[in-house]
């Protein structure tokens, strides 16, 4: 295995973007990747769940067994990992470093517990943290309902989680370098773009 180019990893420091479901992360990232097609990369996560129809190992996910996943955890190979239900998901240090070594900036779109793990990782170079939030809970609820993709129970669960995430973002323990309030998409995109590109 080739040694990690630490200067490339430092130079192309990863960006962690987080925020509640419905805050507009996917929209802003899609726009950013379109404007800068050769600048960024998404790390491919590991998961213990089986591939869905059309998914390929190494493209959507690195599909691994529970034993392989545990081995990586024991080797401290993840910068963050979590288990939802029966399946585990994790971002490996190697996946992030591979992107940096290609001269690209790795974007990590992760949830709150993952953010805490990355911020407190003992050896991984500290990424830059961006939190994207809706103007308020009412607007978020409107956005989630207008999607018409979730059942009522799922919407209420997302709203509850959003409240926890927004409270965490305001707390002293949050690692966020920048909080962008998405009340106007063009303005929020410009703020996020400036932070990500110009630092």
C-alpha positions in Angstrom: 0.0 0.0 0.0 1.4 3.4 -1.0 2.2 5.8 1.8 -0.2 8.7 2.3 0.9 12.0 0.9 0.4 14.1 4.0 1.1 17.4 2.3 -1.7 16.7 -0.2 -4.1 15.8 2.7 -3.2 19.0 4.5 -3.4 21.1 1.3 -6.8 19.7 0.3 -8.4 19.7 3.7 -11.7 17.9 3.8 -14.9 19.9 4.2 -17.6 18.5 6.5 -21.1 19.8 5.6 -23.9 19.0 7.9 -27.4 20.2 8.7 -31.0 18.9 9.1 -32.7 17.0 6.3 -34.5 19.6 4.2 -31.9 22.4 4.8 -30.8 22.2 1.2 -27.4 20.4 1.4 -28.0 18.3 -1.7 -29.1 21.3 -3.8 -26.1 23.4 -2.8 -23.6 20.6 -3.3 -25.0 19.7 -6.7 -24.6 23.4 -7.7 -21.1 23.5 -6.3 -20.0 20.4 -8.1 -21.5 21.7 -11.4 -19.6 25.0 -11.1 -16.3 23.3 -10.1 -16.4 19.9 -11.8 -12.8 19.0 -11.1 -12.3 20.4 -7.6 -14.2 18.1 -5.3 -14.8 14.5 -4.6 -17.3 12.5 -2.4 -15.7 9.8 -0.3 -17.4 6.4 -0.8 -18.6 5.1 2.5 -18.4 1.5 3.8 -21.6 -0.3 4.7 -22.6 -3.7 6.0 -25.9 -3.6 4.1 -26.3 -5.5 0.9 -26.3 -3.7 -2.5 -29.6 -2.6 -3.8 -30.6 -3.1 -7.5 -28.1 -1.3 -9.7 -25.6 -0.5 -7.0 -22.0 -1.5 -7.5 -19.3 -2.2 -5.0 -16.9 0.7 -4.9 -19.3 3.1 -6.7 -22.2 3.8 -4.3 -20.6 2.1 -1.3 -17.8 -0.3 -0.3 -20.0 -3.3 0.6 -18.4 -5.3 3.4 -19.3 -7.9 6.0 -19.9 -7.1 9.6 -16.6 -8.8 10.5 -14.7 -6.7 7.9 -16.4 -3.6 9.2 -15.5 -4.4 12.8 -11.9 -5.1 11.8 -11.7 -1.6 10.3 -13.2 -0.1 13.5 -10.6 -2.0 15.6 -7.8 -0.7 13.3 -9.1 2.8 13.8 -9.6 3.0 10.0 -12.7 5.2 10.1 -12.9 8.9 10.8 -16.6 8.3 11.7 -19.0 5.4 11.7 -22.5 4.7 13.0 -25.0 1.9 13.1 -28.6 2.4 12.0 -30.9 -0.6 12.7 -29.0 -3.7 11.6 -26.5 -1.9 9.3 -23.3 0.0 9.9 -21.9 2.9 7.8 -18.5 4.5 8.0 -16.2 6.9 6.3 -12.7 5.5 6.1 -9.5 7.6 6.4 -8.3 6.0 3.2 -11.3 7.0 1.2 -10.8 10.7 2.2 -7.1 10.6 1.7 -7.5 9.0 -1.8 -9.5 12.1 -2.9 -6.9 14.5 -1.4 -4.1 12.7 -3.2 -5.9 13.2 -6.5 -5.7 17.0 -5.8 -9.3 17.2 -4.9 -11.1 18.4 -1.8 -13.2 15.7 -0.1 -16.7 16.7 0.8 -18.3 14.8 3.7 -22.0 15.1 4.1 -22.6 13.5 7.5 -25.0 13.7 10.4 -24.4 15.2 13.9 -22.9 12.1 15.6 -20.5 11.7 12.7 -19.5 15.4 13.0 -18.6 14.9 16.6 -16.5 11.9 15.8 -14.6 13.7 13.0 -14.0 16.7 15.2 -12.6 14.6 18.0 -10.6 12.2 15.8 -7.1 11.8 17.4 -5.0 11.6 14.2 -7.1 12.8 11.2 -6.2 16.4 10.1 -9.1 18.6 11.2 -11.5 19.3 8.4 -13.4 22.6 8.0 -17.0 22.4 9.2 -20.0 24.0 7.6 -23.5 23.8 9.1 -26.4 24.5 6.8 -29.7 25.3 8.5 -33.2 26.4 7.5 -34.3 29.9 8.7 -36.7 28.2 11.3 -38.6 25.1 12.1 -41.7 26.2 10.4 -39.9 26.7 7.0 -38.2 23.3 7.4 -41.6 21.6 8.1 -43.0 23.2 4.9 -40.1 22.0 2.9 -40.3 18.5 4.2 -44.0 18.3 3.6 -43.7 19.8 0.1 -41.4 16.9 -0.9 -44.4 14.5 -0.4 -42.0 11.6 -0.1 -42.2 10.9 3.6 -45.0 9.6 5.8 -46.2 11.7 8.7 -44.2 9.7 11.2 -40.9 10.2 9.2 -41.6 13.9 8.9 -42.1 14.3 12.7 -38.9 12.2 13.3 -36.9 14.5 10.9 -38.3 17.6 12.6 -37.3 16.3 16.1 -33.8 15.5 14.8 -33.5 18.9 13.1 -34.3 20.7 16.4 -31.5 18.7 18.2 -29.0 19.4 15.4 -29.8 23.2 15.3 -29.5 23.4 19.1 -26.1 21.5 18.9 -24.9 24.0 16.2 -25.6 26.9 18.5 -23.9 25.2 21.5 -20.3 25.8 22.5 -19.4 22.1 21.8 -20.2 22.3 18.1 -17.1 22.4 15.8 -18.7 24.5 13.0 -16.5 27.1 11.5 -19.4 28.6 9.6 -23.2 28.5 9.9 -25.2 29.3 6.7 -28.9 30.0 7.1 -30.7 28.9 3.9 -33.5 31.4 3.7 -32.6 32.5 0.1 -31.0 29.7 -2.0 -28.8 32.0 -4.1 -27.5 33.9 -1.1 -26.9 30.7 0.9 -25.1 29.1 -2.0 -22.8 32.1 -2.4 -22.0 32.0 1.3 -21.3 28.3 1.3 -19.3 28.6 -1.9 -17.1 31.4 -0.5 -16.4 29.4 2.6 -15.6 26.2 0.7 -13.5 27.8 -2.1 -11.9 30.8 -0.4 -11.7 29.5 3.2 
